[in-house]
Amino acid sequence: MSDISDTIQKMRNYFNAGTTISYSSRIANLDKLKKAINKYEDNLIIALHEDLGKSPEESYISEISIIKGEIKSVEKHLYKFMKKRRVSTPLIHFPAESYRINNPLGLVLIMSPWNYPVQLTLSPLIAAIAAGNCVVLKPSRYSSSSSSVIKTMIEEFFDENFITTFEGGSEMNQALLDEKFDLIFFTGSPMVGHIVMEKASKNLTPIVLELGGKSPVYIDSSADIELTAQRIAWAKYLNAGQTCVAPDYVLVHKDVYMPFVTALKNEIINMYGINAVANEEFPKIINEKHFNRLLKLLQMGTLVHGGEIDKNKLKIAPSVLISVNENSPLMQEEIFGPILPVMQVESFEDAMEFINHRAHPLALYIFTKNQKQIGYYENNLAFGGGCINDCIIHLSNPNLPFGGIGDSGMGSYHGKTGLETFSHSKSIMKRHFFFDIKLRNPPLKGKLKQLKFLLK
């Protein structure tokens, strides 16, 4: 642990030397990262299978392809983002010009989770590199195979004073959080997010918190039920439900409640077969601790589909629960697993009241053809982001900012927004010597009329 402070100081010296700031340097480093990902793609896919049981196809769809798309998006915006942005100047300051310049923050810490260990480590890294920062990476110890590959990849392609990776558990996290950074970017649970925020406050370090929460779904009677069930089944059981924006519970209009439950069961079978735990494509739970937690949640409702488990493989079949108690832990804590509570509501208004009385979710999804309902969803509900008539896919669009609100997080990133998150917009006014309006200078008596004209 004593090496951390020395490493941090060396990285600060590297940043202060200006090595990372130019456009050519940033593009070169992004291209280098692109080459690193291409070289280590197979290793990353193998590691994801070891950590989470993901198939190569799921790993590519949900992790690798998103990273490649993120690099492409950031490179597209970078040149324009780095240019001076001129703004108007009040007449009283004539002759002058005003502008903003986006500068890197300096040395940033990125702490990533285990559920998407490649995507959620490298996506913020892309933005940090493009913004011209030096970066300390701290991947999760739970996804140890992915963390190891990322560390090896970074060490091969980048100077250790530019990007360095620390592995370890809570002791390492605490040691890093005791250091002074120019930004801490944390993705993980709200519980750990509180600790990060408390630690950051001691050094007045700005933070971005990408947390989770219970992301609801509302299904209206006007929705295409078969297609709705297909899209929800895909989104919920991707990565065995271990997705921060996965549907956490579903509120279904009473007129289509049973048809939806039936359609959902059919779609699960279509995707994963009768015995999903034996399906090699269906991922596993990250560790025994989370596996046992999910088994308890599985008992908190009436099971209408799934429920099969394989303790040796840490697999839980895609499961559907009805008749759940809204005050039970199942409906209070984020599920983060392949268990989906489905509840019946009398109306759209009842569903919205149910959602509004709970913490602001990271994601919220609505399935409807009703334009009035869509308008309410867009304008009256507080949530990080979401989809109309689908789930999760907003996360994969680098042109859409991703982040939470309230209990689900603060700050956002992806694409151009990621560049802004890892930069400081510096305000500058440049004056000239060839002329000066002296009206602002004392004595001011008798100048009020002229000042009102110039300062209106």
C-alpha positions as CSV (number, residue, x, y, z in Angstrom):
1,M,0.0,0.0,0.0
2,S,2.9,2.4,0.6
3,D,3.6,2.3,-3.1
4,I,0.3,4.0,-3.9
5,S,1.3,7.5,-2.9
6,D,4.6,7.2,-4.8
7,T,2.7,6.0,-7.9
8,I,0.2,8.8,-7.6
9,Q,2.9,11.4,-7.4
10,K,4.7,10.1,-10.5
11,M,1.5,10.1,-12.4
12,R,0.9,13.8,-11.4
13,N,4.3,14.7,-12.6
14,Y,3.6,12.9,-15.9
15,F,0.4,14.9,-16.3
16,N,2.0,18.2,-15.3
17,A,4.6,17.6,-18.1
18,G,1.7,18.1,-20.6
19,T,2.3,14.8,-22.3
20,T,-1.4,13.9,-22.5
21,I,-2.9,17.2,-23.5
22,S,-2.5,17.7,-27.3
23,Y,-5.1,16.4,-29.8
24,S,-2.5,14.2,-31.5
25,S,-1.6,12.6,-28.1
26,R,-5.2,11.9,-27.2
27,I,-6.0,10.4,-30.6
28,A,-2.8,8.3,-30.5
29,N,-3.8,6.9,-27.1
30,L,-7.3,6.1,-28.2
31,D,-5.9,4.3,-31.3
32,K,-3.5,2.5,-29.0
33,L,-6.5,1.4,-26.8
34,K,-8.3,0.2,-29.9
35,K,-5.3,-1.9,-30.9
36,A,-5.1,-3.3,-27.3
37,I,-8.8,-4.3,-27.3
38,N,-8.4,-6.0,-30.7
39,K,-5.3,-7.9,-29.6
40,Y,-6.9,-9.0,-26.3
41,E,-10.5,-9.5,-27.5
42,D,-10.3,-13.3,-27.2
43,N,-8.6,-13.1,-23.8
44,L,-11.3,-10.8,-22.6
45,I,-14.1,-13.1,-23.8
46,I,-12.5,-16.1,-22.1
47,A,-12.2,-14.1,-18.9
48,L,-15.8,-13.0,-19.0
49,H,-16.8,-16.7,-19.3
50,E,-14.7,-17.5,-16.3
51,D,-16.1,-14.7,-14.2
52,L,-19.8,-14.7,-15.3
53,G,-20.3,-17.7,-17.5
54,K,-21.1,-15.5,-20.5
55,S,-21.1,-16.9,-24.0
56,P,-18.7,-15.3,-26.6
57,E,-21.7,-13.9,-28.4
58,E,-23.2,-12.3,-25.3
59,S,-19.8,-10.9,-24.3
60,Y,-19.3,-9.3,-27.7
61,I,-22.8,-7.8,-27.8
62,S,-22.9,-6.5,-24.2
63,E,-19.3,-5.6,-23.7
64,I,-16.8,-5.6,-26.5
65,S,-19.0,-4.0,-29.2
66,I,-20.1,-1.2,-26.9
67,I,-16.4,-0.3,-26.2
68,K,-15.6,-0.2,-29.9
69,G,-18.6,2.0,-30.6
70,E,-17.6,4.3,-27.7
71,I,-14.1,4.8,-29.1
72,K,-15.6,5.6,-32.5
73,S,-18.0,8.1,-31.0
74,V,-15.5,9.9,-28.8
75,E,-13.0,10.2,-31.7
76,K,-15.7,11.7,-33.8
77,H,-16.4,14.5,-31.3
78,L,-12.9,15.1,-30.0
79,Y,-11.5,17.8,-32.4
80,K,-14.6,19.9,-32.1
81,F,-14.7,19.4,-28.4
82,M,-11.2,20.7,-28.0
83,K,-11.7,23.9,-30.0
84,K,-12.4,27.2,-28.3
85,R,-16.1,28.0,-28.0
86,R,-16.6,31.7,-28.4
87,V,-19.4,33.4,-26.5
88,S,-20.6,37.0,-26.6
89,T,-19.1,39.7,-24.4
90,P,-20.9,42.6,-22.6
91,L,-20.3,45.9,-24.4
92,I,-18.8,47.6,-21.3
93,H,-15.8,45.3,-21.6
94,F,-15.1,46.3,-25.3
95,P,-12.6,45.6,-26.8
96,A,-12.6,42.0,-25.6
97,E,-13.4,38.4,-26.6
98,S,-14.8,35.6,-24.4
99,Y,-14.4,31.9,-24.9
100,R,-14.4,28.5,-23.1
101,I,-11.7,25.9,-23.4
102,N,-12.2,22.3,-22.2
103,N,-9.2,21.2,-20.2
104,P,-8.4,17.8,-18.6
105,L,-9.1,17.5,-14.9
106,G,-5.7,15.9,-14.2
107,L,-5.4,12.5,-12.4
108,V,-8.7,10.6,-12.1
109,L,-9.7,7.4,-10.4
110,I,-12.1,4.9,-12.1
111,M,-13.6,2.3,-9.8
112,S,-15.5,-0.3,-11.8
113,P,-17.9,-3.2,-10.8
114,W,-18.0,-6.9,-11.5
115,N,-21.2,-7.3,-13.5
116,Y,-19.9,-5.8,-16.8
117,P,-16.2,-5.7,-15.9
118,V,-14.9,-4.9,-19.3
119,Q,-17.4,-2.4,-20.5
120,L,-17.7,-0.5,-17.2
121,T,-14.0,-0.2,-16.8
122,L,-13.0,0.7,-20.4
123,S,-16.0,2.9,-21.3
124,P,-15.1,5.6,-18.7
125,L,-11.4,5.1,-19.5
126,I,-12.1,6.0,-23.1
127,A,-13.6,9.3,-22.0
128,A,-10.8,10.0,-19.5
129,I,-8.1,9.4,-22.1
130,A,-9.9,11.5,-24.7
131,A,-10.2,14.3,-22.2
132,G,-6.4,14.3,-21.7
133,N,-6.2,12.8,-18.2
134,C,-4.0,10.3,-16.4
135,V,-6.0,7.4,-15.0
136,V,-5.8,5.0,-12.1
137,L,-8.0,2.0,-12.7
138,K,-9.5,-0.1,-9.9
139,P,-11.5,-3.1,-11.3
140,S,-13.6,-5.3,-9.0
141,R,-11.9,-8.2,-7.2
142,Y,-15.0,-10.3,-7.8
143,S,-14.4,-10.4,-11.6
144,S,-10.7,-11.4,-11.1
145,S,-10.2,-13.0,-14.5
146,S,-11.4,-9.9,-16.4
147,S,-9.4,-7.6,-14.0
148,S,-6.2,-9.6,-14.7
149,V,-6.6,-9.4,-18.4
150,I,-7.3,-5.6,-18.3
151,K,-4.2,-5.0,-16.1
152,T,-2.0,-7.0,-18.5
153,M,-3.4,-5.3,-21.5
154,I,-3.0,-1.8,-20.0
155,E,0.6,-2.5,-18.9
156,E,1.6,-3.7,-22.3
157,F,0.2,-0.8,-24.3
158,F,0.6,2.2,-21.9
159,D,3.2,4.0,-19.8
160,E,2.5,3.2,-16.2
161,N,2.7,6.9,-15.4
162,F,-0.2,7.5,-17.8
163,I,-2.5,4.6,-16.8
164,T,-2.0,2.2,-14.0
165,T,-4.2,-0.6,-12.6
166,F,-4.5,-1.6,-9.0
167,E,-6.1,-4.9,-8.1
168,G,-7.4,-6.0,-4.7
169,G,-10.3,-5.8,-2.3
170,S,-11.8,-3.4,0.1
171,E,-8.4,-2.6,1.7
172,M,-7.1,-1.5,-1.7
173,N,-10.2,0.6,-2.3
174,Q,-9.8,2.3,1.1
175,A,-6.1,3.1,0.4
176,L,-6.9,4.6,-3.0
177,L,-9.8,6.7,-1.6
178,D,-7.5,8.2,0.9
179,E,-5.4,9.7,-1.9
180,K,-6.2,13.0,-3.6
181,F,-7.6,12.8,-7.1
182,D,-9.1,15.3,-9.4
183,L,-12.2,13.1,-10.0
184,I,-13.5,9.8,-8.7
185,F,-15.7,7.9,-11.1
186,F,-17.4,5.1,-9.3
187,T,-19.8,2.5,-10.7
188,G,-21.4,0.1,-8.2
189,S,-23.9,-0.3,-5.4
190,P,-25.5,2.6,-3.5
191,M,-24.1,1.3,-0.2
192,V,-20.5,1.6,-1.5
193,G,-21.4,4.8,-3.2
194,H,-22.1,6.4,0.2
195,I,-18.6,5.4,1.3
196,V,-17.0,6.8,-1.8
197,M,-18.8,10.1,-1.4
198,E,-17.8,10.4,2.3
199,K,-14.2,9.7,1.5
200,A,-14.2,12.1,-1.5
201,S,-15.6,14.9,0.7
202,K,-12.5,14.9,2.9
203,N,-10.4,15.9,0.0
204,L,-13.1,18.0,-1.7
205,T,-12.8,15.6,-4.7
206,P,-15.6,15.8,-7.3
207,I,-17.3,12.5,-8.0
208,V,-19.5,10.7,-10.5
209,L,-21.6,8.0,-9.0
210,E,-23.2,5.4,-11.4
211,L,-25.4,3.4,-9.0
212,G,-28.4,1.2,-9.5
213,G,-31.8,0.8,-7.9
214,K,-35.1,-0.7,-8.8
215,S,-35.8,0.0,-12.5
216,P,-39.5,-0.5,-13.1
217,V,-41.5,-1.4,-16.2
218,Y,-45.1,-0.4,-17.0
219,I,-47.1,-2.4,-19.6
220,D,-50.3,-0.8,-20.9
221,S,-53.2,-2.7,-22.4
222,S,-52.4,-1.1,-25.7
223,A,-49.0,-2.7,-26.0
224,D,-48.1,-5.6,-28.3
225,I,-48.0,-8.2,-25.6
226,E,-46.0,-10.9,-27.4
227,L,-43.3,-8.5,-28.5
228,T,-43.3,-6.8,-25.1
229,A,-42.7,-10.1,-23.4
230,Q,-39.9,-11.0,-25.8
231,R,-38.1,-7.7,-25.3
232,I,-38.5,-7.8,-21.5
233,A,-37.3,-11.4,-21.3
234,W,-34.1,-10.5,-23.3
235,A,-33.4,-7.4,-21.2
236,K,-34.1,-9.0,-17.8
237,Y,-32.2,-12.2,-18.2
238,L,-29.2,-10.8,-20.1
239,N,-26.1,-11.5,-17.9
240,A,-28.5,-13.5,-15.6
241,G,-30.2,-10.3,-14.5
242,Q,-26.9,-8.8,-13.2
243,T,-27.4,-5.5,-15.1
244,C,-27.9,-2.2,-13.3
245,V,-30.6,-1.1,-15.8
246,A,-32.3,-4.5,-16.1
247,P,-36.1,-4.5,-15.5
248,D,-36.4,-5.0,-11.7
249,Y,-40.2,-5.4,-11.5
250,V,-43.1,-5.1,-13.9
251,L,-46.4,-3.4,-13.4
252,V,-49.0,-4.7,-15.9
253,H,-52.4,-3.3,-16.7
254,K,-55.1,-5.7,-15.4
255,D,-56.6,-6.3,-18.8
256,V,-53.3,-7.9,-20.1
257,Y,-51.8,-9.2,-16.9
258,M,-52.3,-13.0,-17.4
259,P,-51.7,-12.8,-21.2
260,F,-48.4,-11.1,-20.4
261,V,-47.4,-13.7,-17.8
262,T,-48.1,-16.5,-20.2
263,A,-46.2,-14.8,-23.1
264,L,-43.2,-14.1,-20.8
265,K,-43.0,-17.8,-19.8
266,N,-43.1,-18.8,-23.4
267,E,-40.4,-16.4,-24.4
268,I,-38.1,-17.6,-21.6
269,I,-38.5,-21.1,-22.9
270,N,-37.9,-20.0,-26.5
271,M,-34.7,-18.2,-25.5
272,Y,-33.2,-20.6,-22.9
273,G,-35.1,-23.9,-23.2
274,I,-37.0,-25.9,-20.6
275,N,-33.9,-26.4,-18.4
276,A,-32.1,-23.1,-18.5
277,V,-29.5,-24.0,-15.9
278,A,-28.2,-26.6,-18.3
279,N,-28.0,-24.1,-21.1
280,E,-24.3,-23.2,-21.7
281,E,-25.4,-19.8,-23.0
282,F,-27.1,-18.8,-19.8
283,P,-24.7,-17.0,-17.4
284,K,-24.0,-17.7,-13.8
285,I,-24.2,-15.7,-10.6
286,I,-20.9,-14.0,-9.8
287,N,-20.3,-15.7,-6.5
288,E,-21.8,-17.8,-3.7
289,K,-22.7,-14.8,-1.5
290,H,-24.9,-13.3,-4.2
291,F,-26.3,-16.7,-5.2
292,N,-27.5,-17.3,-1.6
293,R,-29.0,-13.8,-1.4
294,L,-31.0,-14.5,-4.6
295,L,-32.2,-17.8,-3.2
296,K,-33.9,-15.9,-0.3
297,L,-35.5,-13.5,-2.7
298,L,-36.8,-16.4,-4.8
299,Q,-39.0,-17.4,-1.8
300,M,-40.8,-14.0,-1.6
301,G,-43.6,-14.6,-4.0
302,T,-45.5,-17.3,-6.0
303,L,-43.2,-18.9,-8.5
304,V,-44.9,-19.4,-11.9
305,H,-41.8,-20.1,-13.9
306,G,-38.2,-21.1,-13.3
307,G,-36.8,-21.6,-9.8
308,E,-34.4,-24.3,-10.8
309,I,-30.9,-24.0,-9.5
310,D,-27.4,-25.5,-9.9
311,K,-25.3,-24.8,-6.8
312,N,-22.2,-26.2,-8.3
313,K,-22.4,-23.9,-11.3
314,L,-24.0,-21.0,-9.4
315,K,-26.9,-20.9,-11.8
316,I,-30.5,-19.8,-11.2
317,A,-33.0,-20.3,-14.0
318,P,-34.9,-17.3,-15.3
319,S,-37.7,-17.0,-12.8
320,V,-41.1,-15.2,-12.7
321,L,-42.8,-14.3,-9.4
322,I,-46.4,-13.1,-8.9
323,S,-48.4,-12.3,-5.8
324,V,-45.5,-10.4,-4.2
325,N,-45.7,-8.2,-1.2
326,E,-44.7,-4.7,-2.1
327,N,-43.1,-4.3,1.4
328,S,-40.9,-7.4,1.2
329,P,-37.1,-7.2,0.6
330,L,-37.9,-8.4,-3.0
331,M,-39.6,-5.0,-3.7
332,Q,-37.2,-2.9,-1.5
333,E,-33.7,-3.9,-2.6
334,E,-32.3,-4.1,-6.1
335,I,-32.7,-7.8,-7.2
336,F,-29.6,-8.0,-9.5
337,G,-30.4,-11.5,-10.6
338,P,-32.7,-13.6,-12.9
339,I,-35.9,-13.1,-10.8
340,L,-38.7,-10.9,-12.1
341,P,-41.7,-9.9,-10.0
342,V,-44.8,-9.2,-12.1
343,M,-47.6,-7.2,-10.5
344,Q,-51.1,-6.3,-11.6
345,V,-52.3,-2.6,-11.6
346,E,-55.7,-1.2,-12.2
347,S,-54.6,1.7,-14.3
348,F,-51.8,3.8,-15.7
349,E,-52.4,6.3,-13.0
350,D,-52.0,3.6,-10.3
351,A,-48.7,2.5,-11.8
352,M,-47.3,6.0,-11.9
353,E,-48.3,6.6,-8.3
354,F,-46.6,3.4,-7.3
355,I,-43.4,4.5,-9.1
356,N,-43.5,8.1,-7.9
357,H,-43.6,7.0,-4.2
358,R,-40.2,5.2,-4.6
359,A,-36.7,6.3,-5.1
360,H,-35.8,7.7,-8.5
361,P,-34.7,4.8,-10.7
362,L,-31.6,4.5,-12.9
363,A,-33.9,3.3,-15.7
364,L,-37.6,3.3,-16.4
365,Y,-39.4,1.5,-19.2
366,I,-42.9,1.9,-20.6
367,F,-44.7,-0.2,-23.2
368,T,-47.7,1.6,-24.7
369,K,-49.2,3.0,-27.9
370,N,-50.9,5.8,-25.9
371,Q,-49.4,9.1,-26.7
372,K,-50.7,10.8,-23.6
373,Q,-49.0,8.2,-21.4
374,I,-45.8,8.6,-23.4
375,G,-46.0,12.4,-22.8
376,Y,-46.4,11.8,-19.0
377,Y,-43.4,9.4,-19.1
378,E,-41.2,11.9,-20.8
379,N,-42.1,15.0,-18.9
380,N,-43.4,14.0,-15.4
381,L,-41.3,11.2,-14.2
382,A,-37.8,11.5,-12.7
383,F,-35.4,8.7,-13.8
384,G,-31.9,8.4,-15.2
385,G,-32.8,7.2,-18.7
386,G,-35.0,4.6,-20.4
387,C,-36.8,3.3,-23.4
388,I,-40.3,3.4,-24.8
389,N,-41.4,-0.1,-26.0
390,D,-38.0,-1.7,-25.2
391,C,-35.5,-2.0,-22.4
392,I,-31.8,-1.5,-21.8
393,I,-30.9,-0.5,-25.4
394,H,-30.5,3.2,-24.6
395,L,-27.3,2.2,-22.7
396,S,-25.7,1.0,-26.0
397,N,-26.1,4.3,-27.9
398,P,-23.0,6.4,-27.3
399,N,-24.9,9.5,-28.4
400,L,-27.2,9.3,-25.3
401,P,-25.8,10.3,-21.9
402,F,-26.0,7.6,-19.3
403,G,-26.4,8.3,-15.6
404,G,-28.7,8.3,-12.7
405,I,-30.6,10.8,-10.6
406,G,-31.0,11.0,-6.8
407,D,-30.5,7.6,-5.2
408,S,-29.5,6.1,-8.6
409,G,-26.5,8.3,-9.0
410,M,-25.1,11.6,-10.1
411,G,-23.3,12.7,-13.2
412,S,-23.3,11.0,-16.6
413,Y,-21.1,9.9,-19.4
414,H,-20.9,8.2,-22.9
415,G,-19.8,9.9,-26.1
416,K,-19.5,13.7,-26.0
417,T,-21.0,13.8,-22.5
418,G,-18.2,11.5,-21.3
419,L,-15.7,14.1,-22.5
420,E,-17.5,16.8,-20.6
421,T,-17.5,14.7,-17.4
422,F,-13.7,14.2,-17.5
423,S,-13.0,17.9,-18.4
424,H,-13.2,21.3,-16.9
425,S,-14.8,24.0,-19.0
426,K,-12.4,26.9,-18.4
427,S,-13.9,30.4,-18.9
428,I,-11.6,33.1,-20.3
429,M,-12.0,36.8,-21.3
430,K,-9.2,38.3,-23.4
431,R,-9.0,42.1,-23.6
432,H,-7.0,44.3,-25.9
433,F,-4.9,47.4,-25.4
434,F,-5.9,49.5,-28.4
435,F,-9.0,51.1,-26.7
436,D,-10.6,51.2,-23.3
437,I,-14.0,52.2,-22.1
438,K,-13.3,54.0,-18.8
439,L,-17.0,54.3,-17.8
440,R,-16.6,51.5,-15.2
441,N,-13.8,53.4,-13.4
442,P,-14.4,55.7,-10.4
443,P,-15.5,58.3,-9.9
444,L,-18.9,56.9,-10.9
445,K,-21.1,59.9,-10.0
446,G,-23.2,61.1,-12.9
447,K,-22.6,57.9,-15.0
448,L,-25.7,56.0,-14.0
449,K,-27.6,56.6,-17.3
450,Q,-24.7,55.5,-19.4
451,L,-24.1,52.4,-17.2
452,K,-27.7,51.4,-17.5
453,F,-27.4,51.6,-21.3
454,L,-24.2,49.5,-21.4
455,L,-25.3,47.0,-18.7
456,K,-28.8,46.3,-19.9
